């Protein structure tokens, strides 16, 4: 958990620096750097659910054959 937390902070720091370089605004940079990982997390969850559904369908097809 500590490793995950430190990686999250590193990601936020790097994303903030990149966003600040692009926007020139710390408020926009912090907003973007916090928003991006949150959106990524949601899409990762959806991706995992779809992937699991696909895997189950394939297993059912193999089992039926």
PDB file with one MODEL, atoms N, CA, C and O in Angstrom:
MODEL        1
ATOM      1  N   UNK A   1       0.819  -1.193   0.000  1.00  0.00           N
ATOM      2  CA  UNK A   1       0.000   0.000   0.000  1.00  0.00           C
ATOM      3  C   UNK A   1       0.868   1.264   0.000  1.00  0.00           C
ATOM      4  O   UNK A   1       0.520   2.262  -0.631  1.00  0.00           O
ATOM      5  N   UNK A   2       1.972   1.214   0.696  1.00  0.00           N
ATOM      6  CA  UNK A   2       2.883   2.360   0.733  1.00  0.00           C
ATOM      7  C   UNK A   2       3.455   2.609  -0.658  1.00  0.00           C
ATOM      8  O   UNK A   2       3.554   3.755  -1.097  1.00  0.00           O
ATOM      9  N   UNK A   3       3.830   1.542  -1.347  1.00  0.00           N
ATOM     10  CA  UNK A   3       4.377   1.668  -2.702  1.00  0.00           C
ATOM     11  C   UNK A   3       3.326   2.289  -3.633  1.00  0.00           C
ATOM     12  O   UNK A   3       3.648   3.166  -4.434  1.00  0.00           O
ATOM     13  N   UNK A   4       2.080   1.838  -3.526  1.00  0.00           N
ATOM     14  CA  UNK A   4       1.001   2.380  -4.352  1.00  0.00           C
ATOM     15  C   UNK A   4       0.799   3.863  -4.055  1.00  0.00           C
ATOM     16  O   UNK A   4       0.639   4.668  -4.972  1.00  0.00           O
ATOM     17  N   UNK A   5       0.806   4.219  -2.782  1.00  0.00           N
ATOM     18  CA  UNK A   5       0.662   5.619  -2.396  1.00  0.00           C
ATOM     19  C   UNK A   5       1.790   6.489  -2.911  1.00  0.00           C
ATOM     20  O   UNK A   5       1.557   7.602  -3.385  1.00  0.00           O
ATOM     21  N   UNK A   6       3.016   5.985  -2.821  1.00  0.00           N
ATOM     22  CA  UNK A   6       4.152   6.774  -3.298  1.00  0.00           C
ATOM     23  C   UNK A   6       4.105   6.928  -4.814  1.00  0.00           C
ATOM     24  O   UNK A   6       4.469   7.980  -5.341  1.00  0.00           O
ATOM     25  N   UNK A   7       3.657   5.885  -5.525  1.00  0.00           N
ATOM     26  CA  UNK A   7       3.544   5.986  -6.976  1.00  0.00           C
ATOM     27  C   UNK A   7       2.455   6.999  -7.348  1.00  0.00           C
ATOM     28  O   UNK A   7       2.624   7.779  -8.285  1.00  0.00           O
ATOM     29  N   UNK A   8       1.343   6.985  -6.615  1.00  0.00           N
ATOM     30  CA  UNK A   8       0.263   7.940  -6.869  1.00  0.00           C
ATOM     31  C   UNK A   8       0.782   9.373  -6.706  1.00  0.00           C
ATOM     32  O   UNK A   8       0.516  10.229  -7.550  1.00  0.00           O
ATOM     33  N   UNK A   9       1.511   9.631  -5.635  1.00  0.00           N
ATOM     34  CA  UNK A   9       2.056  10.970  -5.409  1.00  0.00           C
ATOM     35  C   UNK A   9       3.055  11.361  -6.489  1.00  0.00           C
ATOM     36  O   UNK A   9       3.080  12.509  -6.933  1.00  0.00           O
ATOM     37  N   UNK A  10       3.880  10.402  -6.911  1.00  0.00           N
ATOM     38  CA  UNK A  10       4.830  10.656  -7.994  1.00  0.00           C
ATOM     39  C   UNK A  10       4.075  10.995  -9.278  1.00  0.00           C
ATOM     40  O   UNK A  10       4.437  11.932  -9.990  1.00  0.00           O
ATOM     41  N   UNK A  11       3.032  10.232  -9.565  1.00  0.00           N
ATOM     42  CA  UNK A  11       2.228  10.476 -10.762  1.00  0.00           C
ATOM     43  C   UNK A  11       1.601  11.867 -10.724  1.00  0.00           C
ATOM     44  O   UNK A  11       1.636  12.591 -11.719  1.00  0.00           O
ATOM     45  N   UNK A  12       1.034  12.239  -9.589  1.00  0.00           N
ATOM     46  CA  UNK A  12       0.419  13.563  -9.437  1.00  0.00           C
ATOM     47  C   UNK A  12       1.468  14.658  -9.633  1.00  0.00           C
ATOM     48  O   UNK A  12       1.203  15.667 -10.287  1.00  0.00           O
ATOM     49  N   UNK A  13       2.656  14.455  -9.066  1.00  0.00           N
ATOM     50  CA  UNK A  13       3.726  15.440  -9.198  1.00  0.00           C
ATOM     51  C   UNK A  13       4.165  15.632 -10.639  1.00  0.00           C
ATOM     52  O   UNK A  13       4.298  16.763 -11.107  1.00  0.00           O
ATOM     53  N   UNK A  14       4.389  14.538 -11.338  1.00  0.00           N
ATOM     54  CA  UNK A  14       4.808  14.615 -12.743  1.00  0.00           C
ATOM     55  C   UNK A  14       3.694  15.220 -13.587  1.00  0.00           C
ATOM     56  O   UNK A  14       3.943  16.097 -14.415  1.00  0.00           O
ATOM     57  N   UNK A  15       2.478  14.757 -13.381  1.00  0.00           N
ATOM     58  CA  UNK A  15       1.348  15.282 -14.152  1.00  0.00           C
ATOM     59  C   UNK A  15       1.166  16.777 -13.890  1.00  0.00           C
ATOM     60  O   UNK A  15       0.848  17.533 -14.808  1.00  0.00           O
ATOM     61  N   UNK A  16       1.364  17.203 -12.653  1.00  0.00           N
ATOM     62  CA  UNK A  16       1.243  18.627 -12.324  1.00  0.00           C
ATOM     63  C   UNK A  16       2.281  19.456 -13.063  1.00  0.00           C
ATOM     64  O   UNK A  16       1.971  20.520 -13.599  1.00  0.00           O
ATOM     65  N   UNK A  17       3.495  18.973 -13.088  1.00  0.00           N
ATOM     66  CA  UNK A  17       4.567  19.701 -13.782  1.00  0.00           C
ATOM     67  C   UNK A  17       4.294  19.798 -15.280  1.00  0.00           C
ATOM     68  O   UNK A  17       4.483  20.854 -15.885  1.00  0.00           O
ATOM     69  N   UNK A  18       3.853  18.697 -15.869  1.00  0.00           N
ATOM     70  CA  UNK A  18       3.543  18.703 -17.299  1.00  0.00           C
ATOM     71  C   UNK A  18       2.370  19.646 -17.573  1.00  0.00           C
ATOM     72  O   UNK A  18       2.427  20.462 -18.493  1.00  0.00           O
ATOM     73  N   UNK A  19       1.314  19.532 -16.775  1.00  0.00           N
ATOM     74  CA  UNK A  19       0.137  20.382 -16.974  1.00  0.00           C
ATOM     75  C   UNK A  19       0.485  21.857 -16.759  1.00  0.00           C
ATOM     76  O   UNK A  19      -0.024  22.719 -17.477  1.00  0.00           O
ATOM     77  N   UNK A  20       1.339  22.157 -15.789  1.00  0.00           N
ATOM     78  CA  UNK A  20       1.743  23.541 -15.560  1.00  0.00           C
ATOM     79  C   UNK A  20       2.539  24.073 -16.751  1.00  0.00           C
ATOM     80  O   UNK A  20       2.367  25.221 -17.162  1.00  0.00           O
ATOM     81  N   UNK A  21       3.409  23.228 -17.298  1.00  0.00           N
ATOM     82  CA  UNK A  21       4.196  23.621 -18.463  1.00  0.00           C
ATOM     83  C   UNK A  21       3.285  23.960 -19.647  1.00  0.00           C
ATOM     84  O   UNK A  21       3.556  24.894 -20.402  1.00  0.00           O
ATOM     85  N   UNK A  22       2.219  23.203 -19.795  1.00  0.00           N
ATOM     86  CA  UNK A  22       1.296  23.416 -20.906  1.00  0.00           C
ATOM     87  C   UNK A  22       0.372  24.608 -20.650  1.00  0.00           C
ATOM     88  O   UNK A  22       0.146  25.423 -21.545  1.00  0.00           O
ATOM     89  N   UNK A  23      -0.162  24.710 -19.429  1.00  0.00           N
ATOM     90  CA  UNK A  23      -1.180  25.728 -19.148  1.00  0.00           C
ATOM     91  C   UNK A  23      -0.621  27.025 -18.571  1.00  0.00           C
ATOM     92  O   UNK A  23      -1.176  28.096 -18.813  1.00  0.00           O
ATOM     93  N   UNK A  24       0.470  26.940 -17.812  1.00  0.00           N
ATOM     94  CA  UNK A  24       1.003  28.124 -17.139  1.00  0.00           C
ATOM     95  C   UNK A  24       0.222  28.500 -15.890  1.00  0.00           C
ATOM     96  O   UNK A  24       0.451  29.560 -15.308  1.00  0.00           O
ATOM     97  N   UNK A  25      -0.701  27.634 -15.475  1.00  0.00           N
ATOM     98  CA  UNK A  25      -1.537  27.918 -14.306  1.00  0.00           C
ATOM     99  C   UNK A  25      -1.451  26.753 -13.325  1.00  0.00           C
ATOM    100  O   UNK A  25      -1.688  25.603 -13.695  1.00  0.00           O
ATOM    101  N   UNK A  26      -1.110  27.058 -12.068  1.00  0.00           N
ATOM    102  CA  UNK A  26      -1.028  25.990 -11.065  1.00  0.00           C
ATOM    103  C   UNK A  26      -2.405  25.423 -10.735  1.00  0.00           C
ATOM    104  O   UNK A  26      -2.535  24.227 -10.476  1.00  0.00           O
ATOM    105  N   UNK A  27      -3.425  26.262 -10.741  1.00  0.00           N
ATOM    106  CA  UNK A  27      -4.775  25.772 -10.446  1.00  0.00           C
ATOM    107  C   UNK A  27      -5.228  24.793 -11.519  1.00  0.00           C
ATOM    108  O   UNK A  27      -5.731  23.715 -11.204  1.00  0.00           O
ATOM    109  N   UNK A  28      -5.054  25.157 -12.774  1.00  0.00           N
ATOM    110  CA  UNK A  28      -5.406  24.245 -13.859  1.00  0.00           C
ATOM    111  C   UNK A  28      -4.540  22.989 -13.828  1.00  0.00           C
ATOM    112  O   UNK A  28      -5.029  21.888 -14.081  1.00  0.00           O
ATOM    113  N   UNK A  29      -3.268  23.153 -13.522  1.00  0.00           N
ATOM    114  CA  UNK A  29      -2.352  22.015 -13.471  1.00  0.00           C
ATOM    115  C   UNK A  29      -2.765  21.022 -12.391  1.00  0.00           C
ATOM    116  O   UNK A  29      -2.794  19.816 -12.634  1.00  0.00           O
ATOM    117  N   UNK A  30      -3.082  21.523 -11.204  1.00  0.00           N
ATOM    118  CA  UNK A  30      -3.502  20.633 -10.110  1.00  0.00           C
ATOM    119  C   UNK A  30      -4.849  19.981 -10.417  1.00  0.00           C
ATOM    120  O   UNK A  30      -5.065  18.807 -10.114  1.00  0.00           O
ATOM    121  N   UNK A  31      -5.749  20.754 -11.019  1.00  0.00           N
ATOM    122  CA  UNK A  31      -7.047  20.187 -11.393  1.00  0.00           C
ATOM    123  C   UNK A  31      -6.867  19.046 -12.387  1.00  0.00           C
ATOM    124  O   UNK A  31      -7.428  17.965 -12.209  1.00  0.00           O
ATOM    125  N   UNK A  32      -6.091  19.288 -13.421  1.00  0.00           N
ATOM    126  CA  UNK A  32      -5.850  18.249 -14.428  1.00  0.00           C
ATOM    127  C   UNK A  32      -5.127  17.047 -13.841  1.00  0.00           C
ATOM    128  O   UNK A  32      -5.462  15.907 -14.161  1.00  0.00           O
ATOM    129  N   UNK A  33      -4.149  17.287 -12.994  1.00  0.00           N
ATOM    130  CA  UNK A  33      -3.363  16.175 -12.458  1.00  0.00           C
ATOM    131  C   UNK A  33      -4.155  15.328 -11.471  1.00  0.00           C
ATOM    132  O   UNK A  33      -3.837  14.154 -11.279  1.00  0.00           O
ATOM    133  N   UNK A  34      -5.169  15.892 -10.850  1.00  0.00           N
ATOM    134  CA  UNK A  34      -6.035  15.101  -9.971  1.00  0.00           C
ATOM    135  C   UNK A  34      -7.180  14.459 -10.755  1.00  0.00           C
ATOM    136  O   UNK A  34      -7.637  13.368 -10.414  1.00  0.00           O
ATOM    137  N   UNK A  35      -7.635  15.132 -11.794  1.00  0.00           N
ATOM    138  CA  UNK A  35      -8.738  14.622 -12.595  1.00  0.00           C
ATOM    139  C   UNK A  35      -8.315  13.411 -13.432  1.00  0.00           C
ATOM    140  O   UNK A  35      -9.046  12.423 -13.509  1.00  0.00           O
ATOM    141  N   UNK A  36      -7.173  13.484 -14.038  1.00  0.00           N
ATOM    142  CA  UNK A  36      -6.716  12.421 -14.945  1.00  0.00           C
ATOM    143  C   UNK A  36      -6.626  11.059 -14.273  1.00  0.00           C
ATOM    144  O   UNK A  36      -7.155  10.096 -14.828  1.00  0.00           O
ATOM    145  N   UNK A  37      -5.982  10.915 -13.102  1.00  0.00           N
ATOM    146  CA  UNK A  37      -5.927   9.585 -12.485  1.00  0.00           C
ATOM    147  C   UNK A  37      -7.304   9.078 -12.053  1.00  0.00           C
ATOM    148  O   UNK A  37      -7.553   7.873 -12.050  1.00  0.00           O
ATOM    149  N   UNK A  38      -8.190   9.996 -11.691  1.00  0.00           N
ATOM    150  CA  UNK A  38      -9.537   9.588 -11.302  1.00  0.00           C
ATOM    151  C   UNK A  38     -10.286   9.017 -12.501  1.00  0.00           C
ATOM    152  O   UNK A  38     -10.931   7.974 -12.398  1.00  0.00           O
ATOM    153  N   UNK A  39     -10.199   9.702 -13.633  1.00  0.00           N
ATOM    154  CA  UNK A  39     -10.836   9.213 -14.856  1.00  0.00           C
ATOM    155  C   UNK A  39     -10.201   7.893 -15.281  1.00  0.00           C
ATOM    156  O   UNK A  39     -10.905   6.967 -15.684  1.00  0.00           O
ATOM    157  N   UNK A  40      -8.891   7.801 -15.194  1.00  0.00           N
ATOM    158  CA  UNK A  40      -8.184   6.559 -15.537  1.00  0.00           C
ATOM    159  C   UNK A  40      -8.679   5.405 -14.673  1.00  0.00           C
ATOM    160  O   UNK A  40      -8.871   4.296 -15.171  1.00  0.00           O
ATOM    161  N   UNK A  41      -8.882   5.654 -13.397  1.00  0.00           N
ATOM    162  CA  UNK A  41      -9.332   4.618 -12.480  1.00  0.00           C
ATOM    163  C   UNK A  41     -10.710   4.096 -12.881  1.00  0.00           C
ATOM    164  O   UNK A  41     -10.953   2.890 -12.864  1.00  0.00           O
ATOM    165  N   UNK A  42     -11.603   5.006 -13.239  1.00  0.00           N
ATOM    166  CA  UNK A  42     -12.949   4.603 -13.654  1.00  0.00           C
ATOM    167  C   UNK A  42     -12.889   3.761 -14.925  1.00  0.00           C
ATOM    168  O   UNK A  42     -13.532   2.715 -15.015  1.00  0.00           O
ATOM    169  N   UNK A  43     -12.115   4.222 -15.903  1.00  0.00           N
ATOM    170  CA  UNK A  43     -12.016   3.473 -17.154  1.00  0.00           C
ATOM    171  C   UNK A  43     -11.278   2.148 -16.975  1.00  0.00           C
ATOM    172  O   UNK A  43     -11.587   1.175 -17.663  1.00  0.00           O
ATOM    173  N   UNK A  44     -10.314   2.097 -16.066  1.00  0.00           N
ATOM    174  CA  UNK A  44      -9.647   0.832 -15.780  1.00  0.00           C
ATOM    175  C   UNK A  44     -10.646  -0.172 -15.213  1.00  0.00           C
ATOM    176  O   UNK A  44     -10.646  -1.340 -15.601  1.00  0.00           O
ATOM    177  N   UNK A  45     -11.489   0.280 -14.305  1.00  0.00           N
ATOM    178  CA  UNK A  45     -12.513  -0.582 -13.717  1.00  0.00           C
ATOM    179  C   UNK A  45     -13.452  -1.104 -14.800  1.00  0.00           C
ATOM    180  O   UNK A  45     -13.737  -2.301 -14.850  1.00  0.00           O
ATOM    181  N   UNK A  46     -13.932  -0.214 -15.665  1.00  0.00           N
ATOM    182  CA  UNK A  46     -14.820  -0.633 -16.747  1.00  0.00           C
ATOM    183  C   UNK A  46     -14.124  -1.606 -17.692  1.00  0.00           C
ATOM    184  O   UNK A  46     -14.726  -2.585 -18.134  1.00  0.00           O
ATOM    185  N   UNK A  47     -12.875  -1.341 -17.996  1.00  0.00           N
ATOM    186  CA  UNK A  47     -12.097  -2.227 -18.858  1.00  0.00           C
ATOM    187  C   UNK A  47     -11.984  -3.617 -18.237  1.00  0.00           C
ATOM    188  O   UNK A  47     -12.149  -4.623 -18.926  1.00  0.00           O
ATOM    189  N   UNK A  48     -11.707  -3.669 -16.956  1.00  0.00           N
ATOM    190  CA  UNK A  48     -11.588  -4.959 -16.270  1.00  0.00           C
ATOM    191  C   UNK A  48     -12.905  -5.729 -16.300  1.00  0.00           C
ATOM    192  O   UNK A  48     -12.915  -6.941 -16.518  1.00  0.00           O
ATOM    193  N   UNK A  49     -14.009  -5.029 -16.083  1.00  0.00           N
ATOM    194  CA  UNK A  49     -15.324  -5.691 -16.120  1.00  0.00           C
ATOM    195  C   UNK A  49     -15.607  -6.259 -17.511  1.00  0.00           C
ATOM    196  O   UNK A  49     -16.061  -7.396 -17.638  1.00  0.00           O
ATOM    197  N   UNK A  50     -15.340  -5.469 -18.551  1.00  0.00           N
ATOM    198  CA  UNK A  50     -15.555  -5.937 -19.919  1.00  0.00           C
ATOM    199  C   UNK A  50     -14.628  -7.101 -20.259  1.00  0.00           C
ATOM    200  O   UNK A  50     -15.044  -8.060 -20.910  1.00  0.00           O
ATOM    201  N   UNK A  51     -13.387  -7.019 -19.825  1.00  0.00           N
ATOM    202  CA  UNK A  51     -12.416  -8.076 -20.091  1.00  0.00           C
ATOM    203  C   UNK A  51     -12.844  -9.380 -19.417  1.00  0.00           C
ATOM    204  O   UNK A  51     -12.748 -10.456 -20.007  1.00  0.00           O
ATOM    205  N   UNK A  52     -13.311  -9.270 -18.186  1.00  0.00           N
ATOM    206  CA  UNK A  52     -13.770 -10.449 -17.451  1.00  0.00           C
ATOM    207  C   UNK A  52     -14.983 -11.066 -18.144  1.00  0.00           C
ATOM    208  O   UNK A  52     -15.074 -12.289 -18.253  1.00  0.00           O
ATOM    209  N   UNK A  53     -15.904 -10.247 -18.607  1.00  0.00           N
ATOM    210  CA  UNK A  53     -17.085 -10.744 -19.330  1.00  0.00           C
ATOM    211  C   UNK A  53     -16.653 -11.480 -20.605  1.00  0.00           C
ATOM    212  O   UNK A  53     -17.185 -12.541 -20.934  1.00  0.00           O
ATOM    213  N   UNK A  54     -15.698 -10.909 -21.301  1.00  0.00           N
ATOM    214  CA  UNK A  54     -15.169 -11.535 -22.524  1.00  0.00           C
ATOM    215  C   UNK A  54     -14.536 -12.885 -22.206  1.00  0.00           C
ATOM    216  O   UNK A  54     -14.751 -13.858 -22.928  1.00  0.00           O
ATOM    217  N   UNK A  55     -13.771 -12.945 -21.148  1.00  0.00           N
ATOM    218  CA  UNK A  55     -13.116 -14.188 -20.734  1.00  0.00           C
ATOM    219  C   UNK A  55     -14.150 -15.248 -20.381  1.00  0.00           C
ATOM    220  O   UNK A  55     -14.006 -16.408 -20.768  1.00  0.00           O
ATOM    221  N   UNK A  56     -15.177 -14.865 -19.658  1.00  0.00           N
ATOM    222  CA  UNK A  56     -16.233 -15.814 -19.287  1.00  0.00           C
ATOM    223  C   UNK A  56     -16.962 -16.343 -20.519  1.00  0.00           C
ATOM    224  O   UNK A  56     -17.269 -17.533 -20.589  1.00  0.00           O
ATOM    225  N   UNK A  57     -17.240 -15.483 -21.481  1.00  0.00           N
ATOM    226  CA  UNK A  57     -17.909 -15.920 -22.708  1.00  0.00           C
ATOM    227  C   UNK A  57     -17.045 -16.910 -23.481  1.00  0.00           C
ATOM    228  O   UNK A  57     -17.545 -17.903 -24.010  1.00  0.00           O
ATOM    229  N   UNK A  58     -15.755 -16.634 -23.542  1.00  0.00           N
ATOM    230  CA  UNK A  58     -14.846 -17.557 -24.236  1.00  0.00           C
ATOM    231  C   UNK A  58     -14.803 -18.917 -23.537  1.00  0.00           C
ATOM    232  O   UNK A  58     -14.798 -19.958 -24.193  1.00  0.00           O
ATOM    233  N   UNK A  59     -14.771 -18.902 -22.202  1.00  0.00           N
ATOM    234  CA  UNK A  59     -14.748 -20.156 -21.458  1.00  0.00           C
ATOM    235  C   UNK A  59     -16.041 -20.931 -21.669  1.00  0.00           C
ATOM    236  O   UNK A  59     -16.017 -22.157 -21.774  1.00  0.00           O
ATOM    237  N   UNK A  60     -17.157 -20.236 -21.732  1.00  0.00           N
ATOM    238  CA  UNK A  60     -18.447 -20.904 -21.985  1.00  0.00           C
ATOM    239  C   UNK A  60     -18.468 -21.520 -23.384  1.00  0.00           C
ATOM    240  O   UNK A  60     -18.996 -22.616 -23.576  1.00  0.00           O
ATOM    241  N   UNK A  61     -17.901 -20.825 -24.346  1.00  0.00           N
ATOM    242  CA  UNK A  61     -17.859 -21.338 -25.721  1.00  0.00           C
ATOM    243  C   UNK A  61     -16.988 -22.596 -25.790  1.00  0.00           C
ATOM    244  O   UNK A  61     -17.351 -23.568 -26.452  1.00  0.00           O
ATOM    245  N   UNK A  62     -15.859 -22.575 -25.118  1.00  0.00           N
ATOM    246  CA  UNK A  62     -14.964 -23.735 -25.106  1.00  0.00           C
ATOM    247  C   UNK A  62     -15.626 -24.897 -24.375  1.00  0.00           C
ATOM    248  O   UNK A  62     -15.530 -26.042 -24.817  1.00  0.00           O
ATOM    249  N   UNK A  63     -16.286 -24.617 -23.277  1.00  0.00           N
ATOM    250  CA  UNK A  63     -16.956 -25.660 -22.504  1.00  0.00           C
ATOM    251  C   UNK A  63     -18.104 -26.298 -23.289  1.00  0.00           C
ATOM    252  O   UNK A  63     -18.340 -27.500 -23.174  1.00  0.00           O
ATOM    253  N   UNK A  64     -18.810 -25.506 -24.078  1.00  0.00           N
ATOM    254  CA  UNK A  64     -19.946 -26.012 -24.846  1.00  0.00           C
ATOM    255  C   UNK A  64     -19.505 -26.872 -26.025  1.00  0.00           C
ATOM    256  O   UNK A  64     -20.258 -27.721 -26.500  1.00  0.00           O
ATOM    257  N   UNK A  65     -18.298 -26.648 -26.485  1.00  0.00           N
ATOM    258  CA  UNK A  65     -17.826 -27.391 -27.673  1.00  0.00           C
ATOM    259  C   UNK A  65     -17.372 -28.766 -27.357  1.00  0.00           C
ATOM    260  O   UNK A  65     -16.953 -29.499 -28.252  1.00  0.00           O
TER     261      UNK A  65
ENDMDL
END
